[in-house]
Amino acid sequence: MTYFAALAIAVGFGVPLAVLTAGLAQARTAAAGLESIARQPEAAGEIRIAMILGLAFIESLVIYALVMAILLWIKLPPSADAIIKLLENAPVH
């Protein structure tokens, strides 16, 4: 039963953690890209392409985390079954 509890926690925290870190990474990427364009306006096209490519890679990691969370979520038992198992294994006083 602890396996399913750990699985539920992983599913519940995995995607939000991936989204938060990806949001921070995208913000830093955009800030660095805009700062680079401000310093070298003649290289704006190349910087923009590299920045968009980096943002796409960051976003793909979030999509992979979502897919993994869905795959793990499928492995979880229904809530009613888990509660019944917990009640069956509960110590009797």
C-alpha positions in Angstrom: 0.0 0.0 0.0 2.9 2.4 0.6 3.8 1.9 -3.1 0.5 3.4 -4.1 0.8 6.2 -1.7 4.3 7.1 -3.0 2.9 6.8 -6.6 0.1 9.2 -5.8 2.5 11.7 -4.3 4.8 11.4 -7.3 1.9 12.0 -9.6 0.6 14.9 -7.5 3.9 16.7 -7.2 5.6 15.7 -10.4 3.8 17.9 -12.9 3.6 21.0 -10.7 7.3 20.8 -10.0 8.1 20.4 -13.7 5.8 23.4 -14.5 7.4 25.6 -11.9 11.0 24.8 -12.9 10.1 25.2 -16.6 8.5 28.5 -16.0 11.6 29.8 -14.2 13.8 28.4 -17.0 11.6 30.0 -19.7 11.7 33.4 -17.8 15.5 33.2 -17.6 15.8 32.2 -21.2 13.6 35.1 -22.4 15.5 37.6 -20.2 18.9 36.4 -21.4 17.7 36.5 -25.0 16.3 40.0 -24.8 19.4 41.2 -23.0 21.6 39.7 -25.7 19.5 41.4 -28.4 19.7 44.7 -26.6 23.5 44.4 -26.5 23.9 43.1 -30.1 20.9 44.2 -32.2 22.6 43.0 -35.4 22.5 39.4 -34.2 18.8 39.6 -33.2 17.7 37.0 -35.8 20.2 34.4 -34.7 19.5 35.0 -31.0 15.8 34.8 -31.5 16.1 31.4 -33.3 18.3 30.0 -30.6 15.9 31.4 -27.9 12.8 29.9 -29.5 14.6 26.5 -29.9 15.6 26.6 -26.3 12.0 27.5 -25.2 10.7 24.6 -27.3 13.1 22.1 -25.6 12.1 23.4 -22.1 8.4 23.1 -23.0 8.9 19.5 -24.3 10.3 18.5 -20.9 7.0 19.6 -19.3 5.1 17.6 -21.9 7.2 14.6 -21.1 6.6 15.1 -17.4 2.8 15.3 -18.1 2.9 12.1 -20.1 4.9 10.3 -17.3 2.4 11.5 -14.7 -0.5 10.2 -16.8 1.2 6.9 -17.2 1.8 6.6 -13.5 -1.8 7.8 -12.7 -3.2 4.9 -14.8 -1.3 2.5 -12.5 -3.1 3.9 -9.4 -6.0 1.8 -8.1 -9.4 3.4 -7.8 -9.9 5.4 -4.6 -12.6 3.1 -3.2 -10.4 0.0 -3.6 -7.6 1.8 -1.8 -9.8 2.9 1.1 -11.3 -0.6 1.5 -7.8 -2.1 1.6 -6.7 0.4 4.2 -9.7 -0.4 6.3 -9.1 -4.2 6.0 -5.5 -3.8 7.1 -6.3 -1.4 10.0 -5.5 -2.7 13.5 -8.5 -3.5 15.6 -8.6 -2.0 19.1 
